[in-house]
Amino acid sequence: MDPNMHNNMPNRPGPDSLHRAFYILAAILLIFNPNTSATITGDKELLRLIANAYQNNIDKIVSWKGKAQIHDYTTNGAFNNESYDNRTIDHSVEFVYDKAIAAARWNWDVKSDTLKRGPSQSVNPDLYFKNTMIMGSRSYTHGPIFPDPILPDVTPRPSTLVIRSSHDEKPKMLSVDFHPMYYFRLVEDDIVERLMFYYENAENAALSDGSINRNNNIVVFETKAGNSINRFTFDLSLGGNLISYYAEDPITKVEYGFEYQSVKGAFIPKHFAYENTNNRHDPPRIYKREVEFLESALNEPIPRAEFEFEKLGIAPGDTIIDTLMGLEYQYKSLSNPMLDTFLEPAEQVIAHDGNADQFIHTEITNPPKPDELQTTEKTETQKVVSNSFPVNYIYIAIGALLATALLFLLVKALPARKKRHV
């Protein structure tokens, strides 16, 4: 199994975070540069109109189950430290989402991985799978384990279930994660929050240049900052959903495209296309992804069994690494009833009251401590996993230093105010 498969399948050209960086920069400028002259032109009420329509459509999605076919294509990339002309990867995904219990699961399989170097073509035989479930405050990922900063003492192995905090999981539409509701976001950006940010600050002179215009059902919102541009196109006839996004700066160009289908009164994606052109490389590196949603069933009761461990492909005897409890053990190999509680696929015990849309949640408020988890049988795999807090603190410290340096450079870059002469 190739360790590079642990990350995004293709060597994607840099983080396509133009819009996110622009969003942060706009907020900083509001604080540090209150006397610039830029503003948003057009009817700012369109921003709120789109935000409300967008949110209303999302609120209609109570459950969603389906499949997807994903096609990745990269040019002028590198794999195992060797360059290639192009790489094609095909994936299949099965997914299920239930808003009532804050749960989502997706089973991801790589079906083929082909690389072309000049006239030769090779097939990567080490195909990857990653099955994930997010439920309440926990996430469960089943797949191959590779060396990981979070688990520095874990030996690589073909297949393991890892339990983490769901707050540490950030599923993205461009990774090997497939939370279906993230196709209503833009990478990690909440579109409704972004629209309302500009709506609330539309008359603030410190805001970067922008405009919003409507032509029948099509609303185009565009912002500019220096040599960067972000353009959002929404369609009111499709629930206010985003139908295209374009961003460009001197180095990177990013394009998104969405097609939707109407199911039970809500609009959900039918087709998604993405293209990233990175000019840091010569010739430019291009990464493309297409997602085709298949067999989508919306707002139908989801059986409780859809969120059991076995749906992730785990079997009795497979290794479980619980980073929250600091334990490593084998699935269904322990007899202690206190630990069996934590083998449930969520930290919440869910009781069904007979109504398909209503669930009662009971929190486990006093979980047993690791030293209380005595078992009748101990194996070599039942060991304590090293704590990852020191690594997290280092990351936090580095992040704080980088943020401070960025703010200093931004302040230094602002034009000095000219003195007034009496």
C-alpha positions as CSV (number, residue, x, y, z in Angstrom):
1,M,0.0,0.0,0.0
2,D,1.6,3.3,-1.0
3,P,1.7,5.9,1.7
4,N,1.0,8.7,-0.8
5,M,-2.5,7.3,-1.1
6,H,-3.1,8.4,2.5
7,N,-3.4,12.0,1.3
8,N,-5.5,13.4,-1.5
9,M,-5.3,11.0,-4.4
10,P,-3.7,13.2,-7.0
11,N,-0.8,15.6,-6.2
12,R,-3.2,18.5,-6.2
13,P,-1.5,21.9,-7.0
14,G,-1.4,23.7,-3.7
15,P,-4.3,24.6,-1.4
16,D,-7.0,26.3,-3.5
17,S,-7.8,28.7,-0.7
18,L,-7.9,32.0,-2.7
19,H,-11.5,32.7,-1.5
20,R,-10.7,31.8,2.1
21,A,-7.5,34.0,2.2
22,F,-9.5,36.8,0.6
23,Y,-12.2,36.5,3.2
24,I,-9.7,36.7,6.1
25,L,-7.9,39.6,4.5
26,A,-11.2,41.5,4.1
27,A,-11.9,41.1,7.8
28,I,-8.4,42.3,8.8
29,L,-8.7,45.3,6.6
30,L,-11.9,46.3,8.3
31,I,-9.9,46.6,11.5
32,F,-6.6,48.0,10.4
33,N,-7.5,50.2,7.4
34,P,-10.7,52.1,8.0
35,N,-10.0,54.9,5.5
36,T,-9.8,53.2,2.1
37,S,-12.4,54.0,-0.6
38,A,-13.6,50.5,-1.8
39,T,-17.2,49.4,-1.4
40,I,-19.8,47.0,-2.7
41,T,-21.9,48.3,-5.6
42,G,-25.3,47.0,-6.6
43,D,-28.3,46.1,-4.5
44,K,-26.9,44.7,-1.3
45,E,-30.3,43.1,-0.5
46,L,-29.5,40.5,-3.1
47,L,-26.8,39.2,-0.7
48,R,-29.4,38.5,2.0
49,L,-31.9,37.2,-0.6
50,I,-29.4,34.6,-1.8
51,A,-28.2,33.7,1.7
52,N,-31.8,33.1,2.9
53,A,-32.7,31.0,-0.2
54,Y,-29.5,29.0,0.2
55,Q,-30.1,28.3,3.9
56,N,-33.7,27.4,3.3
57,N,-32.8,24.8,0.7
58,I,-30.2,23.3,3.1
59,D,-32.8,23.2,5.9
60,K,-35.1,21.0,3.7
61,I,-32.5,18.2,3.6
62,V,-33.3,15.9,6.5
63,S,-31.7,12.8,5.2
64,W,-29.7,11.8,2.1
65,K,-28.5,8.5,0.9
66,G,-26.9,7.7,-2.4
67,K,-23.8,6.8,-4.5
68,A,-21.2,8.8,-6.4
69,Q,-18.6,8.2,-9.1
70,I,-15.5,10.4,-8.9
71,H,-13.0,11.0,-11.6
72,D,-9.6,12.7,-10.9
73,Y,-7.2,13.9,-13.6
74,T,-3.8,15.6,-13.0
75,T,-1.2,16.8,-15.4
76,N,2.5,17.4,-14.8
77,G,2.4,16.0,-11.2
78,A,4.6,13.8,-9.1
79,F,4.1,10.4,-7.5
80,N,6.6,8.6,-5.3
81,N,9.0,11.5,-6.1
82,E,8.8,10.8,-9.8
83,S,7.2,13.2,-12.2
84,Y,4.5,12.1,-14.6
85,D,2.7,13.5,-17.6
86,N,-0.8,12.7,-16.3
87,R,-2.5,10.6,-13.7
88,T,-6.1,9.3,-13.7
89,I,-7.9,7.9,-10.7
90,D,-11.5,6.6,-10.5
91,H,-13.3,6.2,-7.3
92,S,-16.7,5.1,-6.1
93,V,-18.5,6.2,-2.9
94,E,-21.6,5.1,-1.0
95,F,-22.9,7.7,1.5
96,V,-25.7,8.2,4.0
97,Y,-26.6,11.3,6.0
98,D,-29.1,11.8,8.8
99,K,-29.6,15.3,10.2
100,A,-31.8,14.1,13.1
101,I,-28.8,12.3,14.8
102,A,-26.1,14.5,13.3
103,A,-24.6,11.5,11.5
104,A,-23.0,10.8,8.2
105,R,-21.1,7.8,6.8
106,W,-19.3,7.3,3.5
107,N,-17.5,4.3,2.1
108,W,-14.8,5.3,-0.4
109,D,-13.0,2.9,-2.7
110,V,-10.3,3.7,-5.4
111,K,-11.2,1.6,-8.4
112,S,-8.2,2.4,-10.7
113,D,-5.1,4.5,-10.6
114,T,-3.1,5.0,-13.9
115,L,0.0,7.1,-14.5
116,K,1.5,8.0,-17.8
117,R,5.1,9.0,-18.3
118,G,6.0,9.7,-21.9
119,P,5.0,6.7,-24.1
120,S,4.8,4.3,-21.1
121,Q,1.8,3.8,-18.9
122,S,1.7,2.2,-15.4
123,V,-1.0,1.0,-13.1
124,N,-0.7,1.5,-9.4
125,P,-1.8,-1.8,-7.8
126,D,-2.1,-0.5,-4.3
127,L,-5.6,0.8,-4.3
128,Y,-6.9,2.6,-1.3
129,F,-10.1,2.6,0.7
130,K,-11.3,5.0,3.4
131,N,-14.6,4.5,5.2
132,T,-15.6,7.2,7.6
133,M,-18.5,7.9,9.9
134,I,-19.2,11.1,11.8
135,M,-21.7,10.9,14.6
136,G,-22.2,13.4,17.4
137,S,-18.7,14.5,18.7
138,R,-16.9,11.4,17.4
139,S,-15.5,10.3,14.0
140,Y,-14.6,6.8,13.0
141,T,-12.3,6.1,10.1
142,H,-11.5,2.6,8.8
143,G,-8.7,2.2,6.3
144,P,-5.0,1.6,6.0
145,I,-2.8,3.2,8.6
146,F,0.4,5.1,7.7
147,P,2.8,7.0,9.9
148,D,0.9,10.0,11.3
149,P,1.9,12.9,13.5
150,I,-1.2,12.3,15.6
151,L,-0.2,8.7,16.2
152,P,3.6,8.7,16.1
153,D,4.0,5.3,17.8
154,V,1.5,3.4,15.6
155,T,2.9,0.8,13.3
156,P,1.7,1.0,9.7
157,R,-0.9,-1.7,9.0
158,P,-3.3,-2.5,6.2
159,S,-6.6,-1.8,8.0
160,T,-7.5,-0.2,11.3
161,L,-10.4,1.8,12.8
162,V,-9.3,5.1,14.3
163,I,-11.6,7.1,16.7
164,R,-11.1,10.8,16.9
165,S,-13.0,13.9,17.9
166,S,-15.4,14.9,15.1
167,H,-14.2,18.5,15.7
168,D,-10.8,17.5,14.3
169,E,-12.4,16.2,11.1
170,K,-12.7,18.7,8.2
171,P,-14.3,16.8,5.3
172,K,-13.7,18.5,2.0
173,M,-15.1,18.0,-1.5
174,L,-11.6,17.7,-2.9
175,S,-10.2,15.0,-0.6
176,V,-11.0,11.3,0.1
177,D,-13.8,12.4,2.4
178,F,-17.3,12.6,1.2
179,H,-19.7,14.3,3.7
180,P,-22.5,15.1,1.2
181,M,-23.5,18.3,2.9
182,Y,-20.0,19.7,2.2
183,Y,-21.1,20.1,-1.4
184,F,-23.1,23.1,-0.1
185,R,-19.9,24.7,1.1
186,L,-16.8,26.0,-0.8
187,V,-13.8,24.0,0.5
188,E,-14.1,25.0,4.2
189,D,-16.0,28.2,3.6
190,D,-19.6,28.6,4.8
191,I,-21.3,30.4,1.8
192,V,-24.2,31.8,3.9
193,E,-21.7,33.3,6.4
194,R,-19.7,34.8,3.6
195,L,-22.7,36.4,2.0
196,M,-24.0,37.8,5.3
197,F,-20.5,39.1,6.1
198,Y,-20.6,41.2,2.9
199,Y,-24.2,42.2,3.5
200,E,-23.5,43.5,6.9
201,N,-20.4,45.4,5.7
202,A,-21.5,46.4,2.3
203,E,-21.4,50.1,3.1
204,N,-18.1,49.9,5.0
205,A,-15.4,51.8,3.0
206,A,-12.7,49.4,4.2
207,L,-14.3,46.5,2.4
208,S,-12.6,45.4,-0.8
209,D,-14.1,46.2,-4.2
210,G,-17.2,44.2,-5.0
211,S,-20.4,44.2,-7.0
212,I,-23.6,42.2,-7.1
213,N,-26.0,42.1,-10.0
214,R,-29.1,40.2,-11.0
215,N,-30.4,39.1,-14.4
216,N,-33.7,37.2,-14.0
217,N,-32.9,34.3,-11.7
218,I,-29.1,34.6,-12.0
219,V,-27.2,36.6,-9.4
220,V,-23.5,37.3,-9.8
221,F,-21.5,38.4,-6.8
222,E,-17.9,39.5,-7.5
223,T,-15.1,40.8,-5.2
224,K,-11.6,42.0,-6.1
225,A,-8.5,42.6,-4.0
226,G,-5.3,43.7,-5.9
227,N,-4.7,41.1,-8.6
228,S,-7.2,38.6,-7.1
229,I,-10.8,38.1,-8.2
230,N,-13.6,35.9,-6.7
231,R,-16.8,35.5,-8.7
232,F,-19.9,33.6,-7.4
233,T,-22.9,32.8,-9.6
234,F,-26.2,31.8,-8.0
235,D,-29.5,30.6,-9.5
236,L,-32.6,31.6,-7.6
237,S,-34.6,29.0,-9.6
238,L,-32.4,26.3,-8.1
239,G,-32.9,27.2,-4.5
240,G,-30.4,30.0,-4.6
241,N,-27.7,27.4,-5.0
242,L,-24.2,28.2,-6.3
243,I,-23.9,27.1,-9.9
244,S,-20.3,28.4,-10.5
245,Y,-17.4,29.9,-8.8
246,Y,-14.3,31.4,-10.3
247,A,-11.1,32.7,-8.6
248,E,-7.9,33.8,-10.0
249,D,-4.6,35.5,-9.0
250,P,-1.3,35.7,-10.8
251,I,-0.4,32.1,-9.7
252,T,-3.6,30.1,-9.5
253,K,-6.9,29.8,-11.3
254,V,-9.8,27.9,-9.8
255,E,-13.2,27.0,-11.3
256,Y,-16.2,25.2,-9.8
257,G,-19.3,24.1,-11.6
258,F,-22.5,22.6,-10.1
259,E,-25.6,21.0,-11.7
260,Y,-28.6,20.2,-9.5
261,Q,-31.6,18.0,-9.4
262,S,-34.9,18.6,-7.5
263,V,-35.8,15.8,-5.1
264,K,-38.8,16.1,-2.7
265,G,-38.8,19.9,-2.8
266,A,-35.1,20.4,-2.3
267,F,-32.2,20.9,-4.7
268,I,-29.2,18.6,-4.3
269,P,-26.1,18.3,-6.5
270,K,-26.3,16.1,-9.6
271,H,-22.9,16.9,-11.0
272,F,-19.8,18.7,-9.7
273,A,-16.8,19.8,-11.7
274,Y,-13.6,21.4,-10.4
275,E,-10.4,22.6,-12.1
276,N,-7.3,24.1,-10.6
277,T,-4.5,25.5,-12.7
278,N,-1.2,26.2,-10.9
279,N,1.3,28.4,-12.7
280,R,4.1,27.8,-10.2
281,H,5.0,24.8,-12.4
282,D,6.3,24.9,-15.9
283,P,4.3,23.7,-17.7
284,P,1.4,24.6,-15.4
285,R,0.0,21.7,-13.3
286,I,-3.7,21.1,-13.8
287,Y,-5.9,19.1,-11.5
288,K,-9.5,18.2,-12.4
289,R,-12.2,16.4,-10.4
290,E,-15.7,15.4,-11.6
291,V,-18.4,14.0,-9.3
292,E,-21.5,12.3,-10.5
293,F,-24.2,11.8,-7.9
294,L,-26.2,8.6,-8.4
295,E,-29.3,7.0,-6.9
296,S,-30.0,9.9,-4.5
297,A,-32.8,9.2,-2.0
298,L,-33.8,12.3,0.0
299,N,-35.7,12.6,3.3
300,E,-36.5,8.9,3.7
301,P,-36.1,7.2,7.1
302,I,-32.6,5.9,7.6
303,P,-32.3,2.6,9.4
304,R,-30.2,2.6,12.6
305,A,-28.1,-0.2,11.1
306,E,-26.6,2.3,8.6
307,F,-24.5,3.7,11.4
308,E,-23.1,0.5,12.9
309,F,-19.4,-0.3,12.8
310,E,-19.9,-3.2,10.5
311,K,-21.0,-0.7,7.8
312,L,-17.4,0.6,7.8
313,G,-16.1,-2.8,7.0
314,I,-14.6,-3.6,10.4
315,A,-14.8,-7.2,11.6
316,P,-14.3,-8.9,15.0
317,G,-10.6,-8.9,15.8
318,D,-9.7,-5.8,13.8
319,T,-7.6,-3.2,15.6
320,I,-9.3,-0.1,17.0
321,I,-7.2,3.0,18.0
322,D,-9.2,5.3,20.2
323,T,-7.3,8.6,20.4
324,L,-9.9,10.0,22.8
325,M,-9.4,7.3,25.4
326,G,-5.8,6.7,24.6
327,L,-6.3,3.0,23.9
328,E,-5.6,0.4,21.3
329,Y,-7.6,-2.8,21.3
330,Q,-9.4,-5.3,19.1
331,Y,-13.0,-5.1,18.0
332,K,-15.3,-7.4,20.0
333,S,-12.4,-9.1,21.7
334,L,-13.0,-7.5,25.1
335,S,-15.6,-8.7,27.6
336,N,-15.7,-5.7,30.0
337,P,-19.2,-4.2,29.7
338,M,-17.9,-0.7,30.5
339,L,-15.7,-0.8,27.4
340,D,-18.4,-2.4,25.4
341,T,-20.3,0.9,25.8
342,F,-17.6,2.6,23.8
343,L,-17.8,0.1,21.0
344,E,-21.1,1.6,20.1
345,P,-20.8,3.7,16.9
346,A,-21.6,7.0,18.8
347,E,-21.2,8.5,22.2
348,Q,-25.0,8.9,22.3
349,V,-27.4,6.1,23.0
350,I,-30.3,6.7,20.6
351,A,-33.8,5.5,21.3
352,H,-36.4,5.5,18.6
353,D,-39.8,6.6,19.8
354,G,-41.7,5.3,16.8
355,N,-41.6,8.5,14.7
356,A,-39.2,8.2,11.8
357,D,-38.2,11.8,12.2
358,Q,-37.8,11.9,16.0
359,F,-35.0,10.6,18.1
360,I,-34.2,10.8,21.8
361,H,-30.6,11.5,22.6
362,T,-29.0,10.3,25.9
363,E,-25.5,11.6,26.6
364,I,-23.0,9.3,28.2
365,T,-22.0,11.9,30.9
366,N,-19.6,9.8,33.0
367,P,-17.3,7.7,30.8
368,P,-15.0,5.3,32.5
369,K,-11.4,6.3,32.9
370,P,-8.7,4.3,31.1
371,D,-7.5,2.7,34.4
372,E,-11.0,1.5,35.1
373,L,-11.2,-0.5,31.8
374,Q,-10.0,-3.9,33.1
375,T,-10.4,-6.8,30.7
376,T,-10.5,-10.5,31.2
377,E,-8.1,-11.1,28.3
378,K,-5.2,-8.9,27.3
379,T,-3.4,-9.1,24.0
380,E,-0.4,-7.4,22.6
381,T,-2.6,-4.9,20.7
382,Q,-4.2,-3.7,23.9
383,K,-1.8,-0.9,24.8
384,V,-2.0,2.8,25.5
385,V,-1.4,5.1,22.6
386,S,0.9,8.0,23.2
387,N,-0.8,11.3,23.9
388,S,-0.8,13.8,21.1
389,F,-1.2,17.0,23.1
390,P,2.5,18.1,22.9
391,V,2.3,18.0,19.1
392,N,-0.9,20.0,19.1
393,Y,0.6,22.7,21.3
394,I,3.6,23.0,19.0
395,Y,1.1,23.5,16.0
396,I,-0.8,26.1,18.0
397,A,2.4,28.0,18.9
398,I,3.6,28.0,15.3
399,G,0.2,29.1,14.0
400,A,0.2,32.0,16.5
401,L,3.7,33.2,15.4
402,L,2.7,33.0,11.7
403,A,-0.5,35.0,12.4
404,T,1.4,37.6,14.3
405,A,4.0,37.9,11.5
406,L,1.2,38.2,8.9
407,L,-0.5,41.0,10.8
408,F,2.8,42.9,11.2
409,L,3.5,42.7,7.4
410,L,-0.1,43.8,6.6
411,V,0.2,46.8,8.8
412,K,3.7,47.7,7.4
413,A,2.3,47.4,3.9
414,L,-0.5,49.9,4.5
415,P,0.2,53.3,3.0
416,A,1.2,55.9,5.6
417,R,-1.2,58.7,6.2
418,K,-0.1,62.1,4.8
419,K,0.2,64.9,7.3
420,R,-2.2,67.7,6.9
421,H,-0.7,71.2,6.5
422,V,-2.5,74.1,8.0
